[in-house]
Amino acid sequence: MKTTRKLNKKKLCMLIVAGAFLLLFAAYLITANYFNDRFLFGTIVNGKNVSGKTAEEVEQMIASEVDGYQIKIVPREGGEEYLTGDDVALKTVFDGTLQRQLAKQNVFAWPAALFRTSKVQVETMVDYNQKRLQEAAAKLEVMDKAQMREPLDAAISEYLDAEGYKILPEEQGTVVKEKKFLKALGAAILELKDSFSMEDAKCYKKPKYTKKSKELKKQAKTMNKYVGASITYDFGDGQEVLDGSTIHQWIAVDGQRNVSVSEEKIQEYVASLAEKYNTAGRAKSLNSSYGMEVTVSGGDYGWKIDQEQEAAALLENIRNGETLTKEPVYSQTANSRGGNDYGDTYVEVNLTAQHLFYYKDGALVVESDFVSGNEAKGWSTPAGAYGLYYKQRDKTLRGEDYATPVSFWMPFNGGVGFHDATWRNKFGGSYYKRGGSHGCVNLPYSVAKTLYENIEAGCAVLVYKTQGNESAAAQDQEEQAQREAQEQAQRAAQDQAAAVIQLIDALGEITLDSQGAVANARSQFEALSSEAKALVSNYSQLEAAEARLGQLAAESAADQQAQAEAQTVIDAINQFAGQEITLDMRGMIESARAQFEQLSDAAKSKVSNYSALEAAEIRLRELESEPTEGDAPVEG
């Protein structure tokens, strides 16, 4: 009995499930049939929800929306503007496309449509006049070019202390991209949208660079790296700090936003450091061993920055954004940065006193007389501050006319240096003026040895001249030398004068041929010193010879002039001289006579053929007095 009841309940449940299934299936079929001429759930046509509508209902809906249609245009700035369907000649265009789209849908898939959206774009439901749209859009305030504002690119700010550089945001502007605007607006009209956002449709001209642009971020990062560098130069008694406050003035950016640091500005900066802190070649003050302060000018001793290498190193420091304290790269260094650059270890060389002192760490090691370069021959030892190049044992010094071996060689200025001079037995005084070296500082052997053993390369050598501190021996030597020089000059003047006296005496009788000898005597006389000229005892003979020579030259010139004038007449007479004279020659003869009479007496005396003129005139008179043929004698 219980089993029968259970079977009946099971059958009843099956019947209920089967009935429910049949009802659901019937509902599914009814719904599928319903969508046979209607659009499925979730169907969007041209932006319009047409779910459950027939093609005709959609067309009616579109037609109703076209009638009285207007679209609101929302610009980035300014007020909203409107266009109506009439402005663009909006109209419906139905060509069966909706029906074809409806026929394509699978009505039996209507349950799936509940969970998805199907968008359909139909191009032929509505249309507008493109030209009317352009004309209407051109009248919009948003299209007034006079009111448009160009977009501004994001940019890098000016340098600010403690902040460096920042990216300034872009400004969008209001310049409309007309083609894109018309295309996007036309698409919105075709979808019968009631509102159109120009911002959303991206109708505006964009700035090239925004604050998010990688190029700008890279540029700002690089520039901040450069200005973040801080280089402190240590000069011992002074410091120079180079940081962003200066570096930012050296930064340049090209058209591709590549950042660089001006190498020219870096070179100028390093040059300014050199100008301020270089001491090489600058005059130096010395508290001399004679109790007076002297100025040592010339030479090349001192600090000297290697500007090329330091500029290259500084460029890398900046590019790496380094923070450091450093010394510049030096091409030459000195002993001290504070006070005088030579410190308290140096050789003091007084050329006037011919005496030197060597101080090491402030203590006197050695002092001595010396002999410097020969002044009379132009080999003077040059004054100035120098650094000892090196020291060498057993060196042979060579020049054009000498090869001298020395035991201790210590050069400090080209080929000039300290060395022993064992060939000398006297030092100091004024020997250097006429018997000095080729420019070196000659020292006694023991002094050169002591100096060599205690001095090192780079030691400062301060060479100078003073007034009034020559030794007594030097003054005596100089006075003796002056006396000897005066006597020698007097003897030379006498010898020179004697030679000129001899030349004048040899002139003898003056003729025009004496011109060369007289000129030579005058030239030799003028070459004499004033003292020698005074010793020429026959100078008046030279003057007399020059006067006679002038007279002879004048006479010769006058004679030549008379001969030149006479030659014209001589030539005129030669035209008929030696020929048979006829009456036809009367003109030539009379012309020759007229030319002769115009000559000076001196020129007349030069007419060598004058007798031919006279003979021609006599014969002409004879011809004129002879009777001609046909003349009859006169009867008495």
Secondary structure, 3 states (H helix, E strand, C coil): CHHHHHHHHHHHHHHHHHHHHHHHHHHHHHHHHHCCCCCCCCEEECCEECCCCCHHHHHHHHHHHHCCCEEEEECCCCCCEEEECHHHCCEECCCCHHHHHHHHCCHHHHHHHCCCCEEECCCCCEECCHHHHHHHHHCCHHHCHHHCCCCECCEECCCECCCECCEECCECCCCECHHHHHHHHHHHHHCCCCEEECCCCCCECCCCCCCCCHHHHHHHHHHHHHHCCEEEEECCCCEEEECHHHHHHHEEECCCCCEEECHHHHHHHHHHHHHHHCCCCCCEEEECCCCCEEEECCECCCCEECHHHHHHHHHHHHHCCCEEEECCCEEECCCCCCCCCCCCCEEEEECCCCEEEEEECCEEEEEEECECECCCCCCCCCCEEEECCCCEEEEEEECCCCEEEEEEEEEEECCEEEEECCCCCCCCCCHHHHHCECCCEEECHHHHHHHHHHCCCCCEEEEECCCCCCCHHHHHHHHHHHHHHHHHHHHHHHHHHHHHHHHHHCCCCCCHHHHHHHHHHHHHHHCCCHHHHHCCCCHHHHHHHHHHHHHHHHHHHHHHHHHHHHHHHHHHHHCCCCCCCCHHHHHHHHHHHHHHHHCCHHHHCCCCCHHHHHHHHHHHHHHHHCCCCCCCCCCC
